[in-house]
């Protein structure tokens, strides 16, 4: 039976990269500030959702992935690269 989980049991494969790119942003960007940037771009995620994404506890839709990549200034492929 197929399960919608990454090989390591996480609910997404982009969370670690989201965290990595967020921490590498030019200006120090907390999860709360990143959530604010996402909201300004039109994606309604709060700090807790960002935390759960980065920890692999939350699924990420294609729409969310595209907007997250845009705010981080990277391609969505970069977020999916294991």
PyMOL Python script that loads the backbone (N, CA, C, O; Angstrom):
from pymol import cmd

cmd.read_pdbstr("""\
ATOM      1  N   UNK A   1       0.840  -1.186   0.000  1.00  0.00           N
ATOM      2  CA  UNK A   1       0.000   0.000   0.000  1.00  0.00           C
ATOM      3  C   UNK A   1       0.884   1.247   0.000  1.00  0.00           C
ATOM      4  O   UNK A   1       1.842   1.338   0.768  1.00  0.00           O
ATOM      5  N   UNK A   2       0.560   2.190  -0.852  1.00  0.00           N
ATOM      6  CA  UNK A   2       1.337   3.422  -0.984  1.00  0.00           C
ATOM      7  C   UNK A   2       0.985   4.399   0.126  1.00  0.00           C
ATOM      8  O   UNK A   2      -0.185   4.591   0.455  1.00  0.00           O
ATOM      9  N   UNK A   3       2.005   5.007   0.692  1.00  0.00           N
ATOM     10  CA  UNK A   3       1.793   6.025   1.718  1.00  0.00           C
ATOM     11  C   UNK A   3       2.389   7.338   1.234  1.00  0.00           C
ATOM     12  O   UNK A   3       3.457   7.356   0.620  1.00  0.00           O
ATOM     13  N   UNK A   4       1.704   8.421   1.509  1.00  0.00           N
ATOM     14  CA  UNK A   4       2.167   9.743   1.082  1.00  0.00           C
ATOM     15  C   UNK A   4       3.193  10.302   2.052  1.00  0.00           C
ATOM     16  O   UNK A   4       2.947  11.297   2.734  1.00  0.00           O
ATOM     17  N   UNK A   5       4.324   9.661   2.104  1.00  0.00           N
ATOM     18  CA  UNK A   5       5.400  10.102   2.993  1.00  0.00           C
ATOM     19  C   UNK A   5       6.726   9.991   2.256  1.00  0.00           C
ATOM     20  O   UNK A   5       6.871   9.198   1.326  1.00  0.00           O
ATOM     21  N   UNK A   6       7.675  10.785   2.679  1.00  0.00           N
ATOM     22  CA  UNK A   6       9.027  10.676   2.144  1.00  0.00           C
ATOM     23  C   UNK A   6       9.670   9.397   2.692  1.00  0.00           C
ATOM     24  O   UNK A   6       9.144   8.776   3.616  1.00  0.00           O
ATOM     25  N   UNK A   7      10.787   9.019   2.125  1.00  0.00           N
ATOM     26  CA  UNK A   7      11.469   7.798   2.565  1.00  0.00           C
ATOM     27  C   UNK A   7      11.780   7.792   4.057  1.00  0.00           C
ATOM     28  O   UNK A   7      11.778   6.738   4.693  1.00  0.00           O
ATOM     29  N   UNK A   8      12.045   8.961   4.607  1.00  0.00           N
ATOM     30  CA  UNK A   8      12.393   9.048   6.029  1.00  0.00           C
ATOM     31  C   UNK A   8      11.171   9.240   6.933  1.00  0.00           C
ATOM     32  O   UNK A   8      11.317   9.481   8.131  1.00  0.00           O
ATOM     33  N   UNK A   9       9.961   9.132   6.356  1.00  0.00           N
ATOM     34  CA  UNK A   9       8.741   9.237   7.148  1.00  0.00           C
ATOM     35  C   UNK A   9       8.172  10.636   7.276  1.00  0.00           C
ATOM     36  O   UNK A   9       7.123  10.831   7.889  1.00  0.00           O
ATOM     37  N   UNK A  10       8.866  11.619   6.694  1.00  0.00           N
ATOM     38  CA  UNK A  10       8.374  12.992   6.771  1.00  0.00           C
ATOM     39  C   UNK A  10       7.211  13.193   5.806  1.00  0.00           C
ATOM     40  O   UNK A  10       7.067  12.449   4.836  1.00  0.00           O
ATOM     41  N   UNK A  11       6.395  14.185   6.069  1.00  0.00           N
ATOM     42  CA  UNK A  11       5.234  14.483   5.227  1.00  0.00           C
ATOM     43  C   UNK A  11       5.571  15.350   4.025  1.00  0.00           C
ATOM     44  O   UNK A  11       4.691  15.647   3.217  1.00  0.00           O
ATOM     45  N   UNK A  12       6.814  15.759   3.892  1.00  0.00           N
ATOM     46  CA  UNK A  12       7.245  16.514   2.711  1.00  0.00           C
ATOM     47  C   UNK A  12       8.733  16.270   2.490  1.00  0.00           C
ATOM     48  O   UNK A  12       9.433  15.789   3.381  1.00  0.00           O
ATOM     49  N   UNK A  13       9.204  16.605   1.301  1.00  0.00           N
ATOM     50  CA  UNK A  13      10.638  16.487   1.035  1.00  0.00           C
ATOM     51  C   UNK A  13      11.302  17.858   0.895  1.00  0.00           C
ATOM     52  O   UNK A  13      12.509  17.946   0.670  1.00  0.00           O
ATOM     53  N   UNK A  14      10.521  18.914   1.026  1.00  0.00           N
ATOM     54  CA  UNK A  14      11.065  20.258   0.829  1.00  0.00           C
ATOM     55  C   UNK A  14      11.390  20.980   2.132  1.00  0.00           C
ATOM     56  O   UNK A  14      12.086  21.994   2.105  1.00  0.00           O
ATOM     57  N   UNK A  15      10.914  20.494   3.258  1.00  0.00           N
ATOM     58  CA  UNK A  15      11.036  21.224   4.516  1.00  0.00           C
ATOM     59  C   UNK A  15      12.451  21.577   4.911  1.00  0.00           C
ATOM     60  O   UNK A  15      12.725  22.701   5.332  1.00  0.00           O
ATOM     61  N   UNK A  16      13.345  20.623   4.775  1.00  0.00           N
ATOM     62  CA  UNK A  16      14.748  20.893   5.153  1.00  0.00           C
ATOM     63  C   UNK A  16      15.362  21.973   4.275  1.00  0.00           C
ATOM     64  O   UNK A  16      16.122  22.818   4.748  1.00  0.00           O
ATOM     65  N   UNK A  17      15.022  21.934   2.983  1.00  0.00           N
ATOM     66  CA  UNK A  17      15.547  22.951   2.065  1.00  0.00           C
ATOM     67  C   UNK A  17      14.912  24.313   2.327  1.00  0.00           C
ATOM     68  O   UNK A  17      15.582  25.340   2.213  1.00  0.00           O
ATOM     69  N   UNK A  18      13.632  24.329   2.674  1.00  0.00           N
ATOM     70  CA  UNK A  18      12.981  25.600   3.018  1.00  0.00           C
ATOM     71  C   UNK A  18      13.739  26.237   4.179  1.00  0.00           C
ATOM     72  O   UNK A  18      14.065  27.423   4.134  1.00  0.00           O
ATOM     73  N   UNK A  19      14.017  25.459   5.205  1.00  0.00           N
ATOM     74  CA  UNK A  19      14.756  25.974   6.360  1.00  0.00           C
ATOM     75  C   UNK A  19      16.148  26.457   5.953  1.00  0.00           C
ATOM     76  O   UNK A  19      16.578  27.543   6.342  1.00  0.00           O
ATOM     77  N   UNK A  20      16.837  25.645   5.172  1.00  0.00           N
ATOM     78  CA  UNK A  20      18.185  25.996   4.732  1.00  0.00           C
ATOM     79  C   UNK A  20      18.200  27.319   3.965  1.00  0.00           C
ATOM     80  O   UNK A  20      19.025  28.190   4.241  1.00  0.00           O
ATOM     81  N   UNK A  21      17.290  27.468   3.005  1.00  0.00           N
ATOM     82  CA  UNK A  21      17.232  28.701   2.221  1.00  0.00           C
ATOM     83  C   UNK A  21      16.745  29.881   3.056  1.00  0.00           C
ATOM     84  O   UNK A  21      17.225  31.001   2.874  1.00  0.00           O
ATOM     85  N   UNK A  22      15.801  29.651   3.968  1.00  0.00           N
ATOM     86  CA  UNK A  22      15.314  30.738   4.832  1.00  0.00           C
ATOM     87  C   UNK A  22      16.455  31.267   5.687  1.00  0.00           C
ATOM     88  O   UNK A  22      16.621  32.480   5.817  1.00  0.00           O
ATOM     89  N   UNK A  23      17.244  30.367   6.271  1.00  0.00           N
ATOM     90  CA  UNK A  23      18.361  30.791   7.116  1.00  0.00           C
ATOM     91  C   UNK A  23      19.474  31.453   6.312  1.00  0.00           C
ATOM     92  O   UNK A  23      20.281  32.204   6.859  1.00  0.00           O
ATOM     93  N   UNK A  24      19.516  31.170   5.009  1.00  0.00           N
ATOM     94  CA  UNK A  24      20.532  31.762   4.141  1.00  0.00           C
ATOM     95  C   UNK A  24      20.111  33.072   3.503  1.00  0.00           C
ATOM     96  O   UNK A  24      20.862  33.646   2.714  1.00  0.00           O
ATOM     97  N   UNK A  25      18.921  33.553   3.833  1.00  0.00           N
ATOM     98  CA  UNK A  25      18.465  34.828   3.258  1.00  0.00           C
ATOM     99  C   UNK A  25      19.376  35.956   3.739  1.00  0.00           C
ATOM    100  O   UNK A  25      19.911  35.895   4.846  1.00  0.00           O
ATOM    101  N   UNK A  26      19.553  36.992   2.903  1.00  0.00           N
ATOM    102  CA  UNK A  26      20.484  38.079   3.248  1.00  0.00           C
ATOM    103  C   UNK A  26      20.210  38.716   4.618  1.00  0.00           C
ATOM    104  O   UNK A  26      21.134  38.965   5.392  1.00  0.00           O
ATOM    105  N   UNK A  27      18.956  38.969   4.897  1.00  0.00           N
ATOM    106  CA  UNK A  27      18.600  39.548   6.196  1.00  0.00           C
ATOM    107  C   UNK A  27      18.102  38.417   7.086  1.00  0.00           C
ATOM    108  O   UNK A  27      17.379  37.537   6.617  1.00  0.00           O
ATOM    109  N   UNK A  28      18.474  38.428   8.355  1.00  0.00           N
ATOM    110  CA  UNK A  28      18.040  37.365   9.262  1.00  0.00           C
ATOM    111  C   UNK A  28      16.511  37.247   9.215  1.00  0.00           C
ATOM    112  O   UNK A  28      15.790  38.215   9.455  1.00  0.00           O
ATOM    113  N   UNK A  29      16.041  36.041   8.901  1.00  0.00           N
ATOM    114  CA  UNK A  29      14.616  35.833   8.697  1.00  0.00           C
ATOM    115  C   UNK A  29      14.120  34.710   9.596  1.00  0.00           C
ATOM    116  O   UNK A  29      14.424  33.539   9.367  1.00  0.00           O
ATOM    117  N   UNK A  30      13.364  35.070  10.608  1.00  0.00           N
ATOM    118  CA  UNK A  30      12.768  34.080  11.503  1.00  0.00           C
ATOM    119  C   UNK A  30      11.603  33.402  10.799  1.00  0.00           C
ATOM    120  O   UNK A  30      11.175  33.837   9.731  1.00  0.00           O
ATOM    121  N   UNK A  31      11.097  32.346  11.396  1.00  0.00           N
ATOM    122  CA  UNK A  31       9.919  31.676  10.838  1.00  0.00           C
ATOM    123  C   UNK A  31       8.738  32.641  10.800  1.00  0.00           C
ATOM    124  O   UNK A  31       7.963  32.637   9.843  1.00  0.00           O
ATOM    125  N   UNK A  32       8.601  33.451  11.815  1.00  0.00           N
ATOM    126  CA  UNK A  32       7.506  34.429  11.850  1.00  0.00           C
ATOM    127  C   UNK A  32       7.648  35.452  10.720  1.00  0.00           C
ATOM    128  O   UNK A  32       6.676  35.770  10.034  1.00  0.00           O
ATOM    129  N   UNK A  33       8.861  35.960  10.534  1.00  0.00           N
ATOM    130  CA  UNK A  33       9.085  36.944   9.474  1.00  0.00           C
ATOM    131  C   UNK A  33       8.863  36.299   8.103  1.00  0.00           C
ATOM    132  O   UNK A  33       8.309  36.927   7.202  1.00  0.00           O
ATOM    133  N   UNK A  34       9.293  35.053   7.950  1.00  0.00           N
ATOM    134  CA  UNK A  34       9.086  34.353   6.686  1.00  0.00           C
ATOM    135  C   UNK A  34       7.596  34.169   6.416  1.00  0.00           C
ATOM    136  O   UNK A  34       7.141  34.348   5.286  1.00  0.00           O
ATOM    137  N   UNK A  35       6.842  33.815   7.445  1.00  0.00           N
ATOM    138  CA  UNK A  35       5.386  33.688   7.306  1.00  0.00           C
ATOM    139  C   UNK A  35       4.782  35.030   6.896  1.00  0.00           C
ATOM    140  O   UNK A  35       3.876  35.070   6.063  1.00  0.00           O
ATOM    141  N   UNK A  36       5.271  36.118   7.467  1.00  0.00           N
ATOM    142  CA  UNK A  36       4.788  37.453   7.091  1.00  0.00           C
ATOM    143  C   UNK A  36       5.076  37.740   5.611  1.00  0.00           C
ATOM    144  O   UNK A  36       4.229  38.285   4.904  1.00  0.00           O
ATOM    145  N   UNK A  37       6.279  37.368   5.149  1.00  0.00           N
ATOM    146  CA  UNK A  37       6.634  37.577   3.746  1.00  0.00           C
ATOM    147  C   UNK A  37       5.728  36.750   2.829  1.00  0.00           C
ATOM    148  O   UNK A  37       5.310  37.212   1.767  1.00  0.00           O
ATOM    149  N   UNK A  38       5.438  35.537   3.251  1.00  0.00           N
ATOM    150  CA  UNK A  38       4.541  34.691   2.469  1.00  0.00           C
ATOM    151  C   UNK A  38       3.144  35.301   2.397  1.00  0.00           C
ATOM    152  O   UNK A  38       2.505  35.284   1.346  1.00  0.00           O
ATOM    153  N   UNK A  39       2.678  35.838   3.520  1.00  0.00           N
ATOM    154  CA  UNK A  39       1.362  36.461   3.542  1.00  0.00           C
ATOM    155  C   UNK A  39       1.324  37.691   2.641  1.00  0.00           C
ATOM    156  O   UNK A  39       0.332  37.923   1.951  1.00  0.00           O
ATOM    157  N   UNK A  40       2.389  38.475   2.642  1.00  0.00           N
ATOM    158  CA  UNK A  40       2.458  39.643   1.757  1.00  0.00           C
ATOM    159  C   UNK A  40       2.427  39.226   0.289  1.00  0.00           C
ATOM    160  O   UNK A  40       1.929  39.963  -0.563  1.00  0.00           O
ATOM    161  N   UNK A  41       2.965  38.034  -0.002  1.00  0.00           N
ATOM    162  CA  UNK A  41       2.970  37.516  -1.372  1.00  0.00           C
ATOM    163  C   UNK A  41       1.640  36.849  -1.735  1.00  0.00           C
ATOM    164  O   UNK A  41       1.423  36.474  -2.888  1.00  0.00           O
ATOM    165  N   UNK A  42       0.753  36.704  -0.747  1.00  0.00           N
ATOM    166  CA  UNK A  42      -0.567  36.147  -1.029  1.00  0.00           C
ATOM    167  C   UNK A  42      -0.800  34.734  -0.551  1.00  0.00           C
ATOM    168  O   UNK A  42      -1.833  34.143  -0.866  1.00  0.00           O
ATOM    169  N   UNK A  43       0.135  34.173   0.204  1.00  0.00           N
ATOM    170  CA  UNK A  43      -0.019  32.812   0.715  1.00  0.00           C
ATOM    171  C   UNK A  43      -0.294  32.878   2.212  1.00  0.00           C
ATOM    172  O   UNK A  43       0.538  33.366   2.977  1.00  0.00           O
ATOM    173  N   UNK A  44      -1.438  32.398   2.622  1.00  0.00           N
ATOM    174  CA  UNK A  44      -1.870  32.518   4.016  1.00  0.00           C
ATOM    175  C   UNK A  44      -1.322  31.372   4.868  1.00  0.00           C
ATOM    176  O   UNK A  44      -2.011  30.384   5.120  1.00  0.00           O
ATOM    177  N   UNK A  45      -0.074  31.524   5.304  1.00  0.00           N
ATOM    178  CA  UNK A  45       0.559  30.584   6.236  1.00  0.00           C
ATOM    179  C   UNK A  45       1.020  31.366   7.449  1.00  0.00           C
ATOM    180  O   UNK A  45       1.502  32.493   7.326  1.00  0.00           O
ATOM    181  N   UNK A  46       0.872  30.768   8.617  1.00  0.00           N
ATOM    182  CA  UNK A  46       1.376  31.425   9.822  1.00  0.00           C
ATOM    183  C   UNK A  46       2.691  30.777  10.261  1.00  0.00           C
ATOM    184  O   UNK A  46       3.166  29.833   9.628  1.00  0.00           O
ATOM    185  N   UNK A  47       3.267  31.282  11.330  1.00  0.00           N
ATOM    186  CA  UNK A  47       4.549  30.804  11.835  1.00  0.00           C
ATOM    187  C   UNK A  47       4.499  29.316  12.166  1.00  0.00           C
ATOM    188  O   UNK A  47       5.463  28.592  11.917  1.00  0.00           O
ATOM    189  N   UNK A  48       3.391  28.861  12.721  1.00  0.00           N
ATOM    190  CA  UNK A  48       3.271  27.446  13.080  1.00  0.00           C
ATOM    191  C   UNK A  48       3.274  26.552  11.849  1.00  0.00           C
ATOM    192  O   UNK A  48       3.839  25.459  11.876  1.00  0.00           O
ATOM    193  N   UNK A  49       2.650  27.008  10.774  1.00  0.00           N
ATOM    194  CA  UNK A  49       2.653  26.237   9.532  1.00  0.00           C
ATOM    195  C   UNK A  49       4.064  26.156   8.964  1.00  0.00           C
ATOM    196  O   UNK A  49       4.478  25.096   8.494  1.00  0.00           O
ATOM    197  N   UNK A  50       4.807  27.258   8.999  1.00  0.00           N
ATOM    198  CA  UNK A  50       6.193  27.257   8.530  1.00  0.00           C
ATOM    199  C   UNK A  50       7.011  26.284   9.370  1.00  0.00           C
ATOM    200  O   UNK A  50       7.800  25.510   8.827  1.00  0.00           O
ATOM    201  N   UNK A  51       6.835  26.314  10.667  1.00  0.00           N
ATOM    202  CA  UNK A  51       7.565  25.414  11.567  1.00  0.00           C
ATOM    203  C   UNK A  51       7.253  23.951  11.234  1.00  0.00           C
ATOM    204  O   UNK A  51       8.161  23.121  11.178  1.00  0.00           O
ATOM    205  N   UNK A  52       5.993  23.640  11.018  1.00  0.00           N
ATOM    206  CA  UNK A  52       5.588  22.268  10.715  1.00  0.00           C
ATOM    207  C   UNK A  52       6.101  21.821   9.342  1.00  0.00           C
ATOM    208  O   UNK A  52       6.449  20.655   9.160  1.00  0.00           O
ATOM    209  N   UNK A  53       6.149  22.737   8.387  1.00  0.00           N
ATOM    210  CA  UNK A  53       6.708  22.413   7.074  1.00  0.00           C
ATOM    211  C   UNK A  53       8.186  22.092   7.220  1.00  0.00           C
ATOM    212  O   UNK A  53       8.653  21.070   6.717  1.00  0.00           O
ATOM    213  N   UNK A  54       8.924  22.954   7.902  1.00  0.00           N
ATOM    214  CA  UNK A  54      10.359  22.743   8.058  1.00  0.00           C
ATOM    215  C   UNK A  54      10.678  21.464   8.839  1.00  0.00           C
ATOM    216  O   UNK A  54      11.713  20.838   8.607  1.00  0.00           O
ATOM    217  N   UNK A  55       9.811  21.083   9.746  1.00  0.00           N
ATOM    218  CA  UNK A  55      10.024  19.860  10.526  1.00  0.00           C
ATOM    219  C   UNK A  55       9.501  18.611   9.832  1.00  0.00           C
ATOM    220  O   UNK A  55       9.658  17.503  10.345  1.00  0.00           O
ATOM    221  N   UNK A  56       8.882  18.782   8.671  1.00  0.00           N
ATOM    222  CA  UNK A  56       8.373  17.644   7.920  1.00  0.00           C
ATOM    223  C   UNK A  56       7.065  17.093   8.448  1.00  0.00           C
ATOM    224  O   UNK A  56       6.692  15.969   8.114  1.00  0.00           O
ATOM    225  N   UNK A  57       6.364  17.856   9.263  1.00  0.00           N
ATOM    226  CA  UNK A  57       5.118  17.401   9.869  1.00  0.00           C
ATOM    227  C   UNK A  57       3.893  17.799   9.059  1.00  0.00           C
ATOM    228  O   UNK A  57       2.785  17.352   9.356  1.00  0.00           O
ATOM    229  N   UNK A  58       4.077  18.638   8.034  1.00  0.00           N
ATOM    230  CA  UNK A  58       2.944  19.159   7.269  1.00  0.00           C
ATOM    231  C   UNK A  58       3.163  18.917   5.783  1.00  0.00           C
ATOM    232  O   UNK A  58       4.258  19.121   5.260  1.00  0.00           O
ATOM    233  N   UNK A  59       2.111  18.482   5.120  1.00  0.00           N
ATOM    234  CA  UNK A  59       2.163  18.364   3.664  1.00  0.00           C
ATOM    235  C   UNK A  59       2.227  19.757   3.049  1.00  0.00           C
ATOM    236  O   UNK A  59       1.762  20.728   3.646  1.00  0.00           O
ATOM    237  N   UNK A  60       2.804  19.851   1.860  1.00  0.00           N
ATOM    238  CA  UNK A  60       2.925  21.116   1.144  1.00  0.00           C
ATOM    239  C   UNK A  60       2.270  20.944  -0.227  1.00  0.00           C
ATOM    240  O   UNK A  60       2.615  20.032  -0.979  1.00  0.00           O
ATOM    241  N   UNK A  61       1.326  21.825  -0.543  1.00  0.00           N
ATOM    242  CA  UNK A  61       0.677  21.748  -1.853  1.00  0.00           C
ATOM    243  C   UNK A  61       1.585  22.351  -2.920  1.00  0.00           C
ATOM    244  O   UNK A  61       2.552  23.046  -2.605  1.00  0.00           O
ATOM    245  N   UNK A  62       1.267  22.081  -4.175  1.00  0.00           N
ATOM    246  CA  UNK A  62       2.051  22.640  -5.273  1.00  0.00           C
ATOM    247  C   UNK A  62       1.952  24.166  -5.298  1.00  0.00           C
ATOM    248  O   UNK A  62       2.925  24.848  -5.619  1.00  0.00           O
ATOM    249  N   UNK A  63       0.794  24.690  -4.966  1.00  0.00           N
ATOM    250  CA  UNK A  63       0.603  26.147  -4.922  1.00  0.00           C
ATOM    251  C   UNK A  63       1.498  26.753  -3.846  1.00  0.00           C
ATOM    252  O   UNK A  63       2.152  27.770  -4.076  1.00  0.00           O
ATOM    253  N   UNK A  64       1.524  26.128  -2.672  1.00  0.00           N
ATOM    254  CA  UNK A  64       2.375  26.612  -1.580  1.00  0.00           C
ATOM    255  C   UNK A  64       3.848  26.511  -1.954  1.00  0.00           C
ATOM    256  O   UNK A  64       4.619  27.434  -1.697  1.00  0.00           O
ATOM    257  N   UNK A  65       4.239  25.395  -2.559  1.00  0.00           N
ATOM    258  CA  UNK A  65       5.629  25.192  -2.951  1.00  0.00           C
ATOM    259  C   UNK A  65       6.089  26.280  -3.914  1.00  0.00           C
ATOM    260  O   UNK A  65       7.188  26.818  -3.782  1.00  0.00           O
ATOM    261  N   UNK A  66       5.242  26.592  -4.877  1.00  0.00           N
ATOM    262  CA  UNK A  66       5.583  27.627  -5.864  1.00  0.00           C
ATOM    263  C   UNK A  66       5.774  28.988  -5.189  1.00  0.00           C
ATOM    264  O   UNK A  66       6.725  29.705  -5.496  1.00  0.00           O
ATOM    265  N   UNK A  67       4.875  29.341  -4.275  1.00  0.00           N
ATOM    266  CA  UNK A  67       4.968  30.636  -3.610  1.00  0.00           C
ATOM    267  C   UNK A  67       6.163  30.688  -2.640  1.00  0.00           C
ATOM    268  O   UNK A  67       6.845  31.708  -2.547  1.00  0.00           O
ATOM    269  N   UNK A  68       6.403  29.604  -1.936  1.00  0.00           N
ATOM    270  CA  UNK A  68       7.555  29.537  -1.021  1.00  0.00           C
ATOM    271  C   UNK A  68       8.841  29.743  -1.815  1.00  0.00           C
ATOM    272  O   UNK A  68       9.711  30.512  -1.407  1.00  0.00           O
ATOM    273  N   UNK A  69       8.958  29.054  -2.949  1.00  0.00           N
ATOM    274  CA  UNK A  69      10.151  29.198  -3.786  1.00  0.00           C
ATOM    275  C   UNK A  69      10.304  30.634  -4.262  1.00  0.00           C
ATOM    276  O   UNK A  69      11.410  31.173  -4.270  1.00  0.00           O
ATOM    277  N   UNK A  70       9.210  31.250  -4.656  1.00  0.00           N
ATOM    278  CA  UNK A  70       9.249  32.637  -5.135  1.00  0.00           C
ATOM    279  C   UNK A  70       9.751  33.576  -4.042  1.00  0.00           C
ATOM    280  O   UNK A  70      10.610  34.420  -4.296  1.00  0.00           O
ATOM    281  N   UNK A  71       9.221  33.434  -2.828  1.00  0.00           N
ATOM    282  CA  UNK A  71       9.630  34.311  -1.727  1.00  0.00           C
ATOM    283  C   UNK A  71      11.096  34.068  -1.352  1.00  0.00           C
ATOM    284  O   UNK A  71      11.811  35.005  -0.994  1.00  0.00           O
ATOM    285  N   UNK A  72      11.538  32.816  -1.434  1.00  0.00           N
ATOM    286  CA  UNK A  72      12.939  32.499  -1.122  1.00  0.00           C
ATOM    287  C   UNK A  72      13.886  32.894  -2.251  1.00  0.00           C
ATOM    288  O   UNK A  72      15.099  32.964  -2.054  1.00  0.00           O
ATOM    289  N   UNK A  73      13.325  33.152  -3.441  1.00  0.00           N
ATOM    290  CA  UNK A  73      14.161  33.523  -4.581  1.00  0.00           C
ATOM    291  C   UNK A  73      14.900  32.346  -5.189  1.00  0.00           C
ATOM    292  O   UNK A  73      16.003  32.502  -5.714  1.00  0.00           O
ATOM    293  N   UNK A  74      14.289  31.157  -5.118  1.00  0.00           N
ATOM    294  CA  UNK A  74      14.885  29.954  -5.686  1.00  0.00           C
ATOM    295  C   UNK A  74      13.848  29.266  -6.574  1.00  0.00           C
ATOM    296  O   UNK A  74      12.675  29.641  -6.570  1.00  0.00           O
ATOM    297  N   UNK A  75      14.275  28.279  -7.319  1.00  0.00           N
ATOM    298  CA  UNK A  75      13.328  27.504  -8.126  1.00  0.00           C
ATOM    299  C   UNK A  75      12.662  26.464  -7.231  1.00  0.00           C
ATOM    300  O   UNK A  75      13.212  26.071  -6.203  1.00  0.00           O
ATOM    301  N   UNK A  76      11.488  26.029  -7.630  1.00  0.00           N
ATOM    302  CA  UNK A  76      10.835  24.989  -6.837  1.00  0.00           C
ATOM    303  C   UNK A  76      11.624  23.692  -6.912  1.00  0.00           C
ATOM    304  O   UNK A  76      11.572  22.880  -5.988  1.00  0.00           O
ATOM    305  N   UNK A  77      12.352  23.490  -7.999  1.00  0.00           N
ATOM    306  CA  UNK A  77      13.191  22.299  -8.124  1.00  0.00           C
ATOM    307  C   UNK A  77      14.271  22.270  -7.032  1.00  0.00           C
ATOM    308  O   UNK A  77      14.620  21.207  -6.518  1.00  0.00           O
ATOM    309  N   UNK A  78      14.788  23.441  -6.692  1.00  0.00           N
ATOM    310  CA  UNK A  78      15.820  23.517  -5.642  1.00  0.00           C
ATOM    311  C   UNK A  78      15.259  23.066  -4.298  1.00  0.00           C
ATOM    312  O   UNK A  78      15.993  22.523  -3.473  1.00  0.00           O
ATOM    313  N   UNK A  79      13.970  23.286  -4.071  1.00  0.00           N
ATOM    314  CA  UNK A  79      13.359  22.872  -2.815  1.00  0.00           C
ATOM    315  C   UNK A  79      13.084  21.374  -2.788  1.00  0.00           C
ATOM    316  O   UNK A  79      12.961  20.786  -1.714  1.00  0.00           O
ATOM    317  N   UNK A  80      12.987  20.760  -3.950  1.00  0.00           N
ATOM    318  CA  UNK A  80      12.693  19.334  -4.024  1.00  0.00           C
ATOM    319  C   UNK A  80      13.938  18.472  -4.138  1.00  0.00           C
ATOM    320  O   UNK A  80      13.853  17.244  -4.111  1.00  0.00           O
ATOM    321  N   UNK A  81      15.082  19.104  -4.264  1.00  0.00           N
ATOM    322  CA  UNK A  81      16.350  18.383  -4.404  1.00  0.00           C
ATOM    323  C   UNK A  81      16.748  17.778  -3.059  1.00  0.00           C
ATOM    324  O   UNK A  81      17.041  18.493  -2.101  1.00  0.00           O
ATOM    325  N   UNK A  82      16.751  16.443  -3.010  1.00  0.00           N
ATOM    326  CA  UNK A  82      17.166  15.766  -1.775  1.00  0.00           C
ATOM    327  C   UNK A  82      18.624  15.970  -1.591  1.00  0.00           C
ATOM    328  O   UNK A  82      19.197  15.487  -0.614  1.00  0.00           O
TER     329      UNK A  82
END
""", "prot")
cmd.dss("prot")
cmd.show_as("cartoon", "prot")
cmd.util.cbc("prot")
cmd.orient("prot")
